[in-house]
Amino acid sequence: MATATQADFAPDTPHTLSVKGKEAIMDAVEDIVFGSIAGVAGKYIEYPFDTVKVRLQSQPDQLPLRYTGPLDCFKQSFRSDGIMGLYRGISAPLVGAALETSSLFFWERVARESLFAAGLYKREERLPLSALWLTGAISGAFTSLVLTPVELVKCKIQVPATASTDGMIHVAPKPLAVIRDVFRHQGLRGFWNGQLGTLIRETGGCAAWFGSKETVTLLFHRLNSRSSLTTPTPPPPPVTSNTPDLPPLPLYQQALAGASAGMSYNFLFFPADTIKSRMQTHVHVPGQGQPTFWKEGTAIWKAYGVKGLYRGCGITVARSAPSSAFIFIIFDALKGHFHAST
């Protein structure tokens, strides 16, 4: 009898631990693969708008503004290079989008598991929204280390140092040429120029990205529960990765939740992104150091005020809505259809 009781209350057996280990590995692989696919799809949607944003952000202070606004930048870029000019340099960002999105979902899961392992929350209970905002911030901090070199190459391709006499870019540098140039002049450390701006943007922005999506998802579930009058059911919990059995939201509600995430991410910390873009498109002069985050931010403030820090914000927020909606819809759909159960 004692033996039976001991067996009934025994903790995890080696077989149980093995199953949990396999599940954790499969979840991590799924985050990387599905996140990569979703990120690439989202990048194709947003990239032309991102090119316009970077060109608006990177206009030099000492010269008259080349573009009066997003529409003018679109017109000039299209007139000069056609639609392909707006996709200039997309090869590196496609890799970056796959790395960024897969890294975000992967590190968010790691952060969540860390909260469970530290005993702050119980695995069988739902994580509160505050914890999901925190795991998003942790995910963004780690992802910034991956993202800074990719964005540096992207920015230098979108806004190369040399332009023709009419102010338009007719020959775009190739990614490998940019990589060689950065390494030759600044070494390995040069690829992380602008890291502080990326860290601020990703830490705060990803807290908003994951947090806003989960918050809006929770609101929709509560709204749907109240409107369901035929079969009364208790209010559903928020959709999180540790409550996978909840029924999915209607597609338009998933899209709105994802769109709110992208808009929050881009608007809240946009000044940090502006400063980062200026730092990464700075023309390197031998013997002169790289501009610091504080010095570049001060220069923009003195020249244009708060408006300069938000140059290109409108178009960025607008393009982030459909892009982020697609990312979450694709990721959640892939998770729902291809999740490996052990």
N, C-alpha and C positions, 0 to 999 in steps of 0.2 A: 504493500500500500504506500509506504514511504517512497519507494522507488518510483511508483506511478506519479505521485504528487511532484516529485522532483523533476520528472520528465515533462509534466504538464506546464510547469512554471520555469522551465529552463530558458535562458536567454537565447539569442541567435545561435543556431547550430552552424557548423562550417558550411553546410549546404545552403542555409539561408543567407549567410554572408556572401557566398559565391554568387547567388542569384541577385542580391542587391548590387554587388560589384558589376555584374554584367549589365544590369539595368542602368547603372550610372554611366557606364562606358557608352552604351547605345544612345542614351539621352544626349551625351556630349557630342557624339558623332552626328546625331540628327540635328542638333543645334548648329553645328558647323556647316553641314551639307545644305539643309533647308534655308539657313540664314544666308548662305552664299547665293543660292538661287534667287531668293527674294530681293537681296541687295542689288544684284545685277539687273533684275527687272525694273526696280525702282530707279536705278541710275539712268537707264535709257529714257525714262519719262522726264527726269529733272535736269539732265545735263545741259540742254540749251539755255535754260534759265540760270543755271549755275555759271555758265560762261559769261552771260550778261552781268551777273552779280559781281564776279571777280573783276571784270573790266571797269565797272562803275567804282568799286572799292579802291582800285589801284591807280586811279588818275593822279598824276603828280601835283603837288601843291604849287610849285613854282611856275606852272603853265596854265593857260586858260583851260577850263574843263572841255574835254573832247566831246563828251556826251551830256545832253541836257537832262536825260532821264532814261528809264528802262526802254521805252518805246523807241526813242532816238537811237539808243545803242543797238537794239534789234535791227532797225532799219539800216544803219550804217554797216553793221556786220553782215547782214544778208546781202546788201548791195555789193559789198567788197568780195565776199567769199561764198555766197550762197548758203544753203542749209547746212552743208558739210562743215562750213566754217564755225558754226555753232556747236558742232560735235568734235572740234579740233582737240586732240589730246585725250580722247575718251578711253584709250586702251589702258593707260595707267589707272584712271578712276574706276574702270570696271573691276580691275584687280582689287583696288582699294575698297570698292563697295562690297565686294565679296568678303574681304578681310574684315571690314568694319562691321557689317551686319552680323556675320557669323560670330565675330568676337563679342559684340554686344550681347547676343543671346547666350553665348557660352559663359561669359563672365557674370552675367546676371544670375545664371543658374548656380555658378560657383559661389557667388555672394549669398544666395539664398541657402545653399547647403551649409555655408559657414555659420549662418545665424542658427540653423538647427543644431549643428555640432557644438556651438558655444552654449547651448541650452537656453538661448534667449526666447525661442519659440518652440512649440511642440510640433513635430512633423505631421501629426494627425489633425492638427487644427489649421484653420485658414490663416494666412499671413494678413495682418492689417495693412491698409493702404500706406501708412507711414513707413512700414518695413519695405514695401515695394518701391517707394520713392528712394529709400536708402540703397537698396540693391541696384537700382538704376544708376545712382551716383557712383557707386563702386565700379560698376561695369564700365561707365564712361571714363573713369580715371585710368583704368588699365587699357582700354581701347585707344586712348589718346596716344599712347606710346607707339602703337601700330600705325595710327592714322597720320601723324605729322609728316613722316617722310613721303608718303603717297601724295598728300595734299601739296607739299612743297613742289614736287615734280609737276603736278597738275597745274598749279598756279603759274609756274614758269613757262609752261607750254601755252596756257591761255593768254598770258600777258608777257610775251617775250621781251627781252631788254632792247632788242633792235627792231625798228619799224621803218617803213618806207617814208619818203618825204611827204606823202599825203596823209600820214598818220595811221594808215591801215597796215595790217600784218599780212604779207603775201606769201611768206615762206615760214612755216611753223617749225620750230625745233622738234626733233624726235626725242622720245623718252630716254633712250640710251645716251644721246648726246647731252641732255640735261643732267643725267646722273653722273656722267664723266666730268662735266664742267664743275658741278658742285663738289665732287670728291677731290678734283685737282686743286681747287682754290680754297676749300674749307675743311677738307678731310671728312671723316665719318661723322664727326660732330655736326657738320653743316646740315645734314639731313634732318636734324631736330631743331633747326632754326624756327622759331615760332611755337615751340612746345608749350610755353606757358599759356599762350592764347588758346591752343587746342585743349589743354588740360582744363582751363576754366570753362570753355564752351562745352566740352564733352561731359564733365562732371555734373555741372548744373543742368545742361541741356538733356542729358540722358536720364537724370532723375525726373525731369518733366516729361520726357518721351515715354518711359515706362509708366510713370505715375499717372499722367493724364489719360493714357489709354485705359489703364485699369480703373481709374475713377469714373470715366465716361461709361465704360462697360458696366460697372456696378450700377450707375444711374439708370442705364437702359434695362438692366435686369429687374430693378425695382419697379420701373415704369411698366414693363411688360407683366410683372406679377400683379400689379394693381389693376391693370386693364383686363386681366383674365377673370371674367365673372362667372363663366360656366362651371369651371372646376376649381374651387378655391384650393390653393396650395400655399404652404408657408413661403415667406420671402426667400428667394434664392440667394446664396452667398455670392460674393464677387468672383469673377472668373480669374483664377490664377493658375500657375502651372502645377500647384499642388492640389487643385480641385478639377481634374481633367474630365470628370463625368457629367459636368453641366451641359445642358443642351446649348448648341451654338446660337448666337444672336442672328437675326435676319441680316442678309448681306449688306443692306444699306446702313444698318446700325454698326456693323463691324467697320464699314468704310468711314463713318463719322467718328468712331472712336479712334481709328488709326490716323485720320486727318487731324483731329485735335492734338494728337501726340506730336505730329510733325510741326504744326504751327507753334505749339508751346516751345518745343525744342529750339526752333530757329529764332523766335522773337525775343525770348527772355535774355539770352546771352549774345545777341548779335554784335554789340560793340567789340567783344573779345575776338570774334571772327574777322571783323574789319581790320583790327590791328594786326592779327595774324597774317591776313592776306597781304597787307602792306609790307610786313617784314619779309615774307617769303618771295615777294616780287621785287625786293630791293636789289638794285644793280651793285654787285660786289666790286669794290675798287681796292686793288692791292694796297696794303698799308693802312687801310681804314677798317675799323671794327664794324661788326654788324649792329644795326640799331636795336636798342633794347625795347622790351614791351612797353615800359613806362615812357620812354622818350618818344616812341612812335605814337603812342596814344595822346601824349601832350601836344605833339605837333598837329595832329588831326583836330584836337579840341581848339587850339589857338587859331587855326586857319578856318574852320567851318563850324565849330561848336558841336552841340549834340547831333545836329543834322548830319554832319560828316561821319559820325560814328554809326549812323543808321542808314548810310547810303546803300541802296540796293536791298533794303530790308523788305520792302513791299513785295517785290518780285520773288524774293527768297521764301517768304512765308506763303505766298500764293502757290509756288511750285511744290512746296513741301507737303501740302495737303493731299494731292492725289498720289504723290510718290510714297508717302508714309502709309496711306491707306492701302495701297497695293502691297507694300512690304508685309504689313501685318496680315492682310487677307491671304496672301500666298503662303506665308510661314504657317499660319494657323491651319490652312487647308492641307498643307503637306503633312503637318503633325497629325491632323485628324485622320488622314487617309493612309499614311504610311508608317505610323508609329509602331515600332516593334515591341510587342509584348512578350515577356518571357514566362 
